[in-house]
Amino acid sequence: NWLVDPPRPGDPCELQVRHRARPTPATLLRLDGDEAEFALEASVAAIAPGQSLVAYRGDVVLGGGVIEGAVRGLPILAA
């Protein structure tokens, strides 16, 4: 769910996976309809399907979604 115009592939952002976690720098890799794929610059422990994530650019909330899958070393897929 985007609250502003969605970023374009290659655009940087920050992703927050847990309520009290710090946002982690990421890059949007792919945006296809309701799905977005992100690459994190640093690993985040225990990302699991069903968790929510929020995308930021600085203090601006870009949007959020539910994680469909994540693999260490591979992008996060969220819808």
N, C-alpha and C positions, 0 to 999 in steps of 0.2 A: 504494500500500500504506500504510494508516494504522496507526500504532503506538499511537495513542490514539483517543478518539472524534474523528471528523473535524470540522473547523471548519464553520461554517455560512456560506452566502453573505453577504458583507459583513464577515466577520471578517478582521482584519488578521493578517499573518504575515510571515515573511521567507523568501525563496527563495534557495537557493544552487545555481548552475548548474554551476560548475566546482569541482573539489576544493580548490583554493587561493584561490578567489574569496571575497570577503566576501558575506555574505547581503545581499540587496536587499529593502527593504520592498515588500510586495505586499498585495493584497486578493483573497480568494477571490470570484470572480464567480458561478461555477456549479459544482455538484457533481451528477453524473448517473451513478449506478452506479460504474463504474471510471474515469470521466473527471472531471477537474477543470479549471477554467479560471480563470486568475489574471491580474490586471492589475498590472504592476510600476509603482512610483512613479518609477523612474529607468530609463533605457535600459541594457541590458546588451549588449555587442558580441557578435556572431557566435553567437547562440543558434540551434541547428540540431536538426532531428528526429534522434532516436536518442540524444541526450545525456540523461544522468540529471539529476534535480533533487531537492533535499531541501527540505522545508518545515519551518520552525522557528517557535516562539513563544518568544522569549528563548533560553534554553539548552535548551529542551525540543524534541526532534525529534518533529514531528507525523507525518511519513511521507515518502514519496518516490515517484517514478515516472519514466517515460521520456517525454521531450518528443515529441509528435506533430507540433507545428507552432508557429511563432511568426512574427508579422508586426510590424514596427516600427509602433508606435502602436496595435496591437491586442493582445488578451490572448494569453497562452500557454496552449496546450491540452496537457495531460499525462494519461497513463493509467497 
